[in-house]
Structures are given as C-alpha cells and as structure tokens.
Amino acid sequence: MRISKLLSVLTTIGALVVGIHGTVSAASAQANLPISVTVANNCTITALAVGFPNYDPIVTHATTPDNSTSGSVTITCTKGSTTTIGLSLGANFTGTQARMLNGTANYLNYGLYQDAAHTIVWGNAAPNLYTPPAAPSKAARTYTVNAQIPAAQDVPAGVYSDTVVATVNF
C-alpha cells in the first residue's frame, strides 16, 4: 500500500510540475505591420446658370446696367487644397469682351465679376482668376458669379445666350 501511495503522490507532483512547466515555457514574438495611404488632392466643380432680368435698352437699361447674382460656382475639394477658379469669356467673345448671341449675328455684351460692385473681372487667367481660401474641409463651397450687361446697347429683341466654361485648378 505504501508503494501505491507513493506512486499516487509522485503522479500528482509530476502533473503539477508538467502544468507549471507548460505555462512558464510559453513564448511570443511581435512584428510591426506598417499601414499607409496617400490622400489624393482632388476637386469637383459645378455651376448654376446666370439669369438676367429682361434687358430693356429703351427705358430700364437705357442708362442703368442689367445686373444678376443668380449664377454660382460650387467646388468640393480635399481638405487643405489651395485652388483657383476661372471663368472663360464664353463661346462668342471678341478680344476680351464676353458676348451673348441671339442665334444669328446680333451680340449683347456682358461681363462676369468676382465682386458685387462689378470692379474685379472674373476670367480664366491671372490676374483674373478667383482664389478662395484653402479648403477648411471636404464640404462644398459656393461662390456667386456677379454678372452685368452694360446699359444702352442697341440690339434687336430676341433671346441671347452664351456658354462659359468654369474651371477649378488645384
């Protein structure tokens, strides 16, 4: 009986030693896993048409220009992007004068401006590019296109139109 007790005690001690030894000898290793991406500098642009009140060269606009603030340009850019926004002279320009065409051969001069006072021309090259502040976020930002048809133009009645290209440079 003594031997069986001794064997039982030795078996219990052996199991404890193996259990302790198993947890003590556990090991691990580590490695860094690099993660990276390049955030693209990107912008989109959309435009809302400029619409004028009816142009009356005889009474209302004989001495007063026809003004509009209905048009706008909206840009959405990567946060921190610096941009310029340009507006072309349209499809019917001559020299540096933007003109609307009535479909035949009659033109109505107009201008696009960065400011409501119509003193800073908005064009498609320096120094007439509009330079907004850097994008504070990726949220869309909208800028008014101030337009003006000079007074006292002698043109026939009809519908006059033009197409201007808006460009965001980033």
Secondary structure, DSSP 8 states (H G I E B T S, - for coil): -HHHHHHHHHHHHHHHHHHHHHHHT-----------------EEEEEE--------TTTTTSSS-EEEEEEEEEEEE-TT---EEEE---TT-BTTBEEEE-SSS-EEEEEEESSTTS-SB--SSTTS-B-----SSSS-EEEEEEEEE-S-----SS--B----EEEE-
